[in-house]
Amino acid sequence: MEIKRKIIGGLAVVLIVAGLIVLPLQTVEATGNDIGYVSEEVYEVHPEVVKFQQDMQQQIQAYEQQFMEEISGLDQQEDMQEIQQIQQQVEQQIQIEQAEKQEKLFEKVEADLENVREELGLDIILHEQVVISGGQDVTEEVKDYFENM
């Protein structure tokens, strides 16, 4: 569950930052109906996000098994420092692998958001956290699009 929260949060942050960067760089001639916004829920149903979460969960289990095998012959009291070092190495491997896969995931989700934006006839889709007023909530439409990909 912790990984899922980090992934969803990471996606949201990337899209929020992208929205904040893009907005000042372009003038959007749009009425409130041409601007859509979504909540984090849309990322939870994207097929690539679901697959990523499953893959990472399996990978973490494999790393946990590897960790347990590596420390199986060590004494919990006498070899605590070595155990901690092995644990740090395993955690670092997980973080590196997750970061590499997340970059590709972000690109795929952004491309799919672009496709659904065009299909809905919107000028821009933002994360709901950057919307102060106006726009239309297209969370359900985007979720439906992702679920039917």
C-alpha angles and dihedrals in degrees: 000000000000091000091049091052091049093048095048091044091049092051091048093050092049092050093044091050091045089051092049092048096045097046098063091044096057136039111229114205096204141136120219089270093059093058120074130187134195138198126229089266091085092067093054092065100041106117094225092052091049091049091046091053092049092047093048092048090054091046092050090051089051091050091048090053090048090050092050091050092050094051097038093098095043127097112240092220103038099037100040093123092052091047091052091049091052090047091052091050092051092048090049091051090052092049093049093049092046093050093050093050094043092059091058090043093054091051092051094047092047091051091049091048088052090053094049090045090057092044091052091047094238127149093215142358118211135182110261091241092070095049114096099172139350131013126100130272106242096169094118093046092050092046090052090049092050093045091053097047 
